[in-house]
Amino acid sequence: MVDVTDPHFLQLLRIISPSKRNIYYTQMYHVNAIINREQKLDRLCGPPEENTVVQIGGTEPEAMAQATKILQSAGFPEVNINVGCPSSRVQAGSFGAVLMKTPERVHEILKSISNIGVTIPITVKCRIGVDEYDSYEYLCEFLEAITNQTPVQHIIVHARKAWLKGLSPEENRRIPPLDYSRVYRLRQDFPHLKLTINGGIETVEQTREHLKTVHGVMLGRKIRENPMFLDTLDRGTYL
């Protein structure tokens, strides 16, 4: 989450929950920030902890590949490509959720990352749809396109569509209706992919229920509003 999961907040979460089973995602960084601050990545992203994933955004395949290679060389164990952020500023840069409308560009980005010699895991975070591109069939076509002959084996799905006009990023996190069943269908139709579900998850009970079907659960707003819930979640999930 931009302006939330900075290195200081992630360090706080590690103090609350030292469990290595939790995976912490940085805020989204534009690829130019990674490329232009290569010598200051510790300050930008924090140290390359074994359970830290750096999330990046961009639209140019060569730059995305270069930034990912830099992060790999710095010791980060995984990179996540954000194609789910609906903010107007991100849209203006032609990345984030708007990229869900052009799966061929996402595929090109992922192939460029693979071709440059990146070997760490590359994941994608998306929505269940964007604007009028919101059918289950389109979502399946999107996933087929971006995982075909690319290194992606893990998708994080926010179980809401993104409305790119008329809603703020905060409104996009709560106004579009949740559809967890659509993510569950993906689990059936893409058994070879690891799936993590995101969106509106606020209790230990919800988390445990989702984990009966999908591989992982991502929480954002709940942890932002109450970081100590992470300890409650650990006790209710792992113990």
N, C-alpha and C positions, 0 to 999 in steps of 0.2 A: 504494500500500500504506500503510494507516494506520500512523502513527508510524515510517514508513521514508522515504517520498519527500517529506520536508519540503523547504523551500527550500534548506537547507544541503546536503542530499544531492544534490539536483538540480544545484546549482552544482558539486559535486565531479564529477558525471558529465560536465558540460560541459567541465570542465578535462581530464578523461580523453579525451573525444571532442568536439571542437569542431564536428564535422560537423552541418550544418543538416538533413541527411537523417534524423537521428534525432529522434523525437518523444518528449518527456518528459511524463509524466502526474503531476500532483500526487497526494498522498494524497486520499482522499475527504473532502470537507467537507460537513457538514449545511448546508442552505440558510440556517438561522438564523445560523450563523457568518458567512456572507457578508453577509447583510442587516444584522446587528448590528455588524459590524466593517468597514463600507463604507469608512471613512476610514483603515483600517489594513490594507488588502489586501496591500500590499507586504510587511508583516511576516508576514501569515498565509499568503499563497500565493507570495510571491516576486515579482520584477518580471515584467511581461507580455512575456516573450521570444516571438519569432515562432514558436518550435517548442515552446511549452509549452501543454499542455491542462489545464484545471482540471476535476477530477472532482467532481461534487456528488451528494448524495443527499437525498431527501425524498419526501413523499407528497402534499403539497398543491399543486395546479396553480398557484394564484396566487403562492404563495411561490417555487416553482421558477422561474416566469417572471420574478419580480422579481429573484431572485438572478442569473439568467442575464443579464438586462438590465444589472445592475450590473457584472458581469464584462466584458461587451462594452464598456461605457462606460469601464472602467478600461484597456482596450487589449488584453485577452486575446483571442487569435485563434480559440479553439475551446473548447467546453464539452462534457464527457462526462457522461452520465447513468448512474449505476451501478445496475443491477438484477441484480447478480450476487453481492453480498456476503452471506454466510450467517451473520454473527455474531448472537448472541442479542440483543445490545444494539440492533443495527440492525433486527432483526425486531420488537423491542418498539416501535420507532417506525414500523412498517409500511412500511419502505422496504428497498432492497437486493433480494436474491434473492426475497424473498416477493412482490415486485411482479410476478414472472413469472407468478404465479397469477391476476393481474388485468390482462390486457393492455389492457382498456378504460380503466383508470386511467392506465397509461403513455401511452396515446394521448391522453388528456385533458391530461396534463402537457405533452406535446409540442405539442399544438395551442395551449395557453395560451402557451407560449414563442413560437410562431410569431405568434400574434395580437397579442403585445405589441410586435412590431416588431424582434425579434432577427434579425439577418441573418448573423451568423457561423455557421460549421458547428456543428451539434449532432449528437453521436454517442451511441450506446448501447453499454454493455458488459453482456453477459449470460452465462448458462451454457447448456449444451445441454439442460438440463431442471432441474426442481426437484421433489423428493419424487416423488409419483406422477405428476406432470405431466412425463413424461420420454420420451414417444414422439417420433419424428421428425416425425410429423404435427402434434403439438401445437407443436413448435418452429416449424414452418412457419406455422401459424396465428398464433402469437405475432408472428413477424416481419411477416406480412401485416398484422396489426392495427396494429402500432406504426409502420409505414412508410406506411400508406395516408393520403395527403393530409397528411403531416407533413414537416418539413424534413430528416428523417433519411435519409442516403444512405450511411452508414458504420456497420457493426456490428462490435464486437470481441467475439469468442466464446471464452470459456474452455471448452475441450473436455472438461469434466466436468460431470455434474449436481451440484446442491447438495443435501445432506441437511440439513434445517433442525433436526432433532432428533437428538441423540446424538453429533454430531461438532463439534469446535471449528473455528474458521476455518482454523487451520493444518492440521488433519486433512482439512478439505474441499479443501485444495490438493493432497493426495497420495493419499487413500484411495479416493475414487470413481474408477473406471477411466477412463482417457483414451479418447476416441473421435474421433480426428482425421478419420476417414472421414465422420463426420456433418457436420463443417464443410465438407469438400470437396463433399458433396452440395448444401449450401446454395449453394456457388459456382455449381453447375450450375442450380439451381432459382431462384436470385435473381441472374441475370446483371447486373441493373441496380444492384446494391448493391456497395459496396466492403467486403471482408471481411478482417479481421485475426484471426489465430489466436493463442491463448494457452493455456498450460498444459503444464508438464513439458518445456519446450524448453531444452536445456542445451548444445548444441554448435553450432558453425558449420555442420557438415554437416546437422544437422536443420533449421536455419534456411534454408539454401539449398534444401533439398528442399521445405519448405513453400512457399517463394516461387515454386515452379514452378506452384502451384495457386491460392494466395490472394494478396491484394494486400500484406499486411503480416504481421509477426510481432511479438508483444509478449512481452517477457521480464520477469519479476518476481523470483522467488526467486534465480535464478542471478546476477542483477546485485546483489541485496542481499547475497548471500554472497561475491561476488567482483567488486567494481566494475571491476577492471582487465580483466575479460573483455570489457567493452564495447570496449576497444581491439582485442582479438583479433577480436571480431566485425566491427568496422569493416574491418580488414585482410582478413578472409576473405570479406566480403560485397561491399564497394565497390571493392576494388582488383583 
